[in-house]
Amino acid sequence: MDTSLAGKLLVATPDLTDDLFARSVVLVLQHDDETAEGVILNRPLDTPVDDVLPGWQSGASAPQRVFQGGPVQLDSAIGIAGLPGDQEPPPGIKRLFGAISLVDLDSPQEIIWPQVSALRIFAGYSGWSAEQLAGERSRGGWYVVDAEIGDVFDEDPTTLWRRVLRRQGGSLGWVSTYPVDPDLN
């Protein structure tokens, strides 16, 4: 592996038409020689956070819904939070990269809320072997771009794919205008 993609975004190319991953934006949480794991940032479900984790709704970022993080372990919840500054995280929070942190959802909420600037809850995650992800990238399935903290906690996730591509400029900026169904163009 040349370099870790942790902290980067995987943005589905128009050629990736799998139902779950079509036009998805995935934040890579971990990537090494063996595996890669991340969460899909633009798949909100119709499920309020309190339906899955009672008491966490009030601190969740808008839209206050559970997001489908991927197809793996849909019965588990992952909390991703914005943690300002660069100080040592408090108990229950693990800094992953930059301001992005993982929240232990079994931690008392009164410890978590004062520390975080944003929170998103994901059902499940996306996972690949390192070779699988490399193969999908070489076949043109994913663009790799820099993440911005606002991408993770975006209030309008349904338009995130277009906006992330548009800000890249050049040919990737043009991809943002690619129609959902090119046959109808």
C-alpha positions in Angstrom: 0.0 0.0 0.0 1.4 3.4 -1.0 -0.4 5.6 1.4 -3.3 5.4 3.8 -6.6 6.8 2.6 -7.9 7.4 6.2 -9.4 10.8 6.4 -10.1 11.0 2.7 -13.4 10.7 0.8 -14.2 8.0 -1.7 -16.6 9.5 -4.1 -18.5 7.0 -6.4 -17.8 7.5 -10.1 -20.9 7.5 -12.4 -19.7 4.0 -13.4 -20.5 2.6 -9.9 -24.1 1.7 -10.1 -24.5 -0.6 -7.1 -27.7 0.5 -5.4 -26.1 1.3 -2.0 -22.9 2.9 -3.4 -24.3 4.7 -6.5 -23.4 8.4 -6.0 -22.2 7.7 -2.5 -19.6 9.7 -0.6 -17.7 7.5 1.9 -15.4 8.9 4.7 -12.5 6.5 5.1 -12.1 5.9 8.8 -9.3 3.4 8.7 -7.1 2.0 5.9 -4.0 -0.2 6.1 -2.3 -3.0 4.3 -5.2 -5.4 5.1 -8.5 -3.5 5.3 -10.3 -0.3 4.7 -13.4 0.9 6.6 -15.6 3.9 6.3 -19.1 5.2 6.5 -21.4 6.5 3.8 -22.1 10.2 4.5 -25.1 10.7 2.2 -27.5 7.9 3.0 -29.9 9.2 5.7 -32.6 6.7 6.7 -36.1 7.6 7.8 -35.2 6.5 11.3 -34.9 9.2 14.0 -31.8 8.8 16.2 -33.9 8.2 19.4 -35.5 5.2 17.8 -32.1 3.5 17.8 -30.2 5.3 20.6 -32.7 6.9 23.1 -31.4 10.2 24.4 -29.0 10.9 21.6 -31.4 12.7 19.2 -31.0 16.1 20.8 -27.3 16.2 20.2 -27.3 14.8 16.7 -26.5 17.1 13.8 -29.3 17.9 11.3 -30.9 16.0 9.8 -31.4 14.1 13.1 -31.6 10.8 11.4 -29.6 7.6 11.5 -27.5 7.2 8.4 -26.7 3.9 6.7 -23.0 3.7 7.0 -22.7 0.7 4.7 -23.7 -2.9 4.3 -21.6 -4.4 7.1 -23.1 -4.9 10.6 -26.3 -2.9 10.1 -27.3 -3.9 13.6 -24.5 -1.8 15.2 -24.3 1.9 15.6 -21.2 4.1 15.0 -21.0 7.7 16.4 -18.8 10.1 14.5 -18.2 13.5 16.1 -16.5 16.8 15.5 -14.0 17.5 18.3 -12.6 21.0 18.0 -9.0 21.8 19.0 -6.1 19.4 19.3 -6.2 18.6 23.0 -6.4 15.1 24.4 -10.0 13.8 23.9 -12.1 13.1 27.0 -13.1 9.6 28.0 -15.6 8.1 25.5 -14.1 9.9 22.5 -11.2 8.7 20.3 -9.7 11.2 17.8 -9.3 9.6 14.4 -7.8 12.4 12.3 -8.1 16.2 12.5 -11.3 17.1 14.2 -13.0 13.8 13.4 -13.5 11.5 16.3 -15.2 8.2 17.2 -17.7 8.3 20.0 -18.3 5.4 22.4 -22.1 5.4 22.4 -22.1 3.6 25.7 -20.5 6.6 27.4 -22.7 9.0 29.5 -24.1 11.7 27.2 -23.3 14.4 29.8 -19.6 13.7 29.2 -19.9 13.7 25.4 -22.2 16.7 24.6 -20.0 19.5 26.0 -17.0 18.3 24.1 -18.3 17.8 20.6 -19.3 20.3 18.0 -21.3 17.9 15.8 -22.5 14.3 15.9 -23.7 11.8 13.4 -25.0 8.3 14.0 -24.4 5.5 11.4 -26.0 2.1 11.2 -23.2 -0.2 10.0 -20.2 0.6 8.0 -18.5 0.0 4.6 -15.6 -2.4 4.5 -13.1 -3.7 2.0 -10.0 -5.8 2.0 -7.1 -3.5 0.9 -6.9 -5.4 -2.4 -10.6 -5.2 -3.0 -10.6 -1.4 -2.6 -7.5 -1.0 -4.8 -9.2 -3.2 -7.4 -12.4 -1.1 -7.3 -10.3 2.1 -7.6 -8.3 0.7 -10.6 -11.5 -0.2 -12.4 -12.8 3.3 -12.1 -15.2 2.9 -9.2 -14.0 5.6 -6.9 -12.5 9.1 -6.9 -10.3 9.9 -3.9 -10.5 13.5 -2.7 -9.8 15.5 0.4 -12.5 15.6 3.1 -13.7 18.7 4.8 -15.3 18.6 8.2 -18.5 20.0 6.8 -18.9 17.0 4.5 -19.2 14.7 7.5 -22.0 16.7 9.2 -23.7 18.2 6.1 -27.3 19.3 6.6 -28.3 18.4 3.0 -26.6 15.0 2.4 -28.8 14.3 -0.7 -26.7 16.9 -2.7 -23.3 16.1 -1.1 -22.1 13.9 -4.1 -22.5 16.8 -6.6 -21.1 19.5 -4.2 -18.0 17.5 -3.3 -17.3 16.9 -7.0 -18.0 20.4 -8.0 -15.5 21.9 -5.6 -12.7 19.7 -7.1 -12.7 21.8 -10.2 -11.4 20.6 -13.6 -12.7 17.3 -15.0 -14.1 16.2 -11.6 -16.1 19.4 -11.4 -17.7 18.5 -14.7 -18.6 15.0 -13.4 -20.8 16.7 -10.9 -23.2 17.5 -13.7 -23.4 13.9 -15.0 -27.1 12.9 -15.2 -28.5 10.1 -13.0 -29.7 8.3 -16.1 -27.6 9.4 -19.2 -30.1 7.7 -21.5 -32.6 10.4 -20.6 -30.2 13.2 -21.4 
